[in-house]
Amino acid sequence: MTTKPTSANDVLVYIPNLIGYSRVLFSLASLILMICFPEQWVVAAVLYVSSFVGDLFDGMAARKFDQSSTFGGLLDMVTDRCSTAGLLCALSKEYSENAGMVLLFTMLIILDISSHWCQMYSTTSLKQHHKSAEGNKGRFFLVRWYYQSYPFFGYCCVGAEFTYVAMYLQSRANASSGYEIVKTLCEYFLMLSVPACATKQVVNVSQLCSSCYAVAANDAALKNKR
């Protein structure tokens, strides 16, 4: 019995990719609410967190149904980066009267996108996955640890995203009345999550520098072969 060849349309409707599409919708809906309908801040936060948590389930589905794909990895990466950038833009709106905070959020967007793009480019140009041990061979130890240690990876990613979510909730609660418990919970939560967020930024800087060096090293190797 012959197996039907897999088509591009088949890949587009892989179960993990369908989960990825729902993540995109949840993320877009949350950002629209945050920026255009700030009174719906609770719903916006729930949608954003749902999109973030979906990242866990699409990976599980890919492994369970043997439906890992380059397109799925691309969709996942773009969704993550755009969602984080969108949330930081929403935070810039929340803290618009504080120029220092707006500058901080802007720098975080630039660092997040540039470091991940360079990491992806530097590994795919060598035909390696950006999270693989082989793809990160010779990189700064913190980058290798980040991609090889799932607990550390989770600590950084979850800590960073939930720091931004907590800051958004705190800002909205301060602008509303009757949400003292939310303000208090956010204050205590930020004490735990901010160190993780700061660590993630150190990883991003390390990732940016080591990936750029890897590209330059590859250029040198190609030049020396001529």
N, C-alpha and C positions, 0 to 999 in steps of 0.2 A: 504494500500500500504506500503510495507516494504522499509525501507531506507537501501541502500547499505552500509555495514560497511566501515569505513575509513581505508585505508591501509597505510603502510609506504610510498609507492610510491606516494599516494595522498598528504601526508604531504610534501614530497620533492618538489612537484610542486605547492604548495600553492602560490598564487600571491605575498604575502610579501616575501616569500623565493626566488622567481624568481628575485624580486628586489634586494634581498640580494646577489644573485649570480652576478648580474650586478655590484654591489658595489665592490665585490671582483675583478672582471675583470678590472674595472676602476682604482682601487687602485694599482693593480699589474702593469698595463700599465704605470701609472704615476710614480711609483718608478723605473721601468726599464728606462724610459726616463730621470728621474732625475740623475740616477747614470751612465748610459751608453751613453746617448745622451743629455748631458747638454745644447746643443744649442737649444733643443726643450723645453726649460724651460717654455714657455708660455702654450704650449699644456699640459705639465706635470702638471702644477698648475691647469689648468681647469679640467683635469681628476680627480685630487685629490679632488678638491672642489665638483665636481659632485658626487663622491663616498660618501663624507661626507654628502651632502644634501640628498642623497638617504636614509639616516638613518631616516629622517623625514617621507618620503613617505612609507617606509615599515611598520612603526608603524601605519600610517593612514590606509593602506590597510588591515592590520591585524584586526583592529577594524571594518572597514567597511564591510569586507567579513566574519567576525567571523572566522578568520583563525590564531588566536594566537596559538603558539606551543612552546614547550620546545626546539625543534630543531631550530626554528626561533630565540629564545632568545640566544641560544648558537652561532648560525651563526653570529648574530648581535654583540655579545660580542667579539668573536674572530676577526671579521673583524675590529672592532674599535681598539682593542688593537694592532693588527698586523700592521694596517695602520699607527697608531701613531708611533709605534716603527720603521717602515720603513722610515717614514718621518724624524724622529730624526737621523736615520742612514745616510740619504741623507744630512742632515744638518751637520753631523760630517764630511762628505766629503767636503762640501762647506767651512767649517771653520777648515779644517785639520791643518792649520799652527798655530792655536791658541789652545794650549793644554788645557787651562782652559775651553774653549767652548766645546771641545770634551769631557772632563770629565763631564761637566754639562749635555750634551745631554745623555751621558751614564747613569748618575745617574737618569735622568728623565725617561729613558726607564725602569730601574730597579724598580723605585718607582711606575710607572704606572702599570706595569704588576703584581708586587707583591701585591699591594693594591687591585686591582680589583680581582685577583685570590683568595686572602684570603676572600674578601667580598663575592664572589660567593660561595666559599666552606663553609663559616660559616653559610650562610643562607640555602643553599640547603641541608646541613647535617641535618638541623632542618625541612626540607621539606617546606621551605618558599622561596618566590621570593626575589631576592637580592635588589629589589627596593621597596618592599612592606613595609607598616607601621608596620605590625606585625613582619616581618623579621628583621626590624631595631629597634625594641622595646628595650629600654635600651641602645642603642648606643649613642656615643657622639653627642651632639645636632647639631653640624655642619653637621654630616653625615645624621642625620634624616632630617634636613632642606634641604640638597642637593637633597635627593631623594623625598621629599614631596612637595617642592616648584619648580614648573616647570620653572618659570622665573630665579630663582637662578641657577638651574641645567643648563639651556640654556646659561646663562651668563658665567658660568665656562667652559662648554664644548666648546662652540663656541669661546670664548675668547682664550682658550688654543690652539685649532687647528688653528685658524686664526693667532695667534701669530707666530706659526711655519711656516705657509704658507707665511706670510709677511716677515719673516726672510729669507726664501728661495728666494723669489722674489727680496728682497733687495740685497742679495748676487749676484744673477745672473745679476741684473741690474748694479751693480757696476763692474762686469766683462765684461759688454758689453758697447757699445757706443750708445748714442742717446736715453737713457731711463731716462733722468733726472726727468721727471714727475712721473715715477714709483718709483724712489728713494725717492722723496719728499712725495708721498702718503703713502709709507710704513713707513716712519719716523713718520708721523702724526698718522697713524693707530696704530702703536706700542705703542704710548703714551696712547691710549685707551685700547688696548687689553692686554698689559703686566700685569696690575693689576689683570685682570680676570684670566690670566694664573697663576699668583702667588697664587691667591686664590684657584685655582684648585689643586695646589700642597699641600697647607695646608689641603684641604679636603682629598687628597690622603693619607697624613700622618695620619690624624685622622681616616680614613677608615681602614688603615692597622693596627693601634694600637687597635681600638675598635673591629675589627673582630677577631684579635688574642686573645683578652681578652675574647670575647664571646665563642670562641672554648675552651679556658681553663676553663671558667665557666661551660660549658656543660660537660667537662671531670670531673670536681669536683662534679657536680650534679650526674653523673652516678656512680662515685666512692662511693658517700655517700649512694646510694641506695642499695649497695651490703650488 
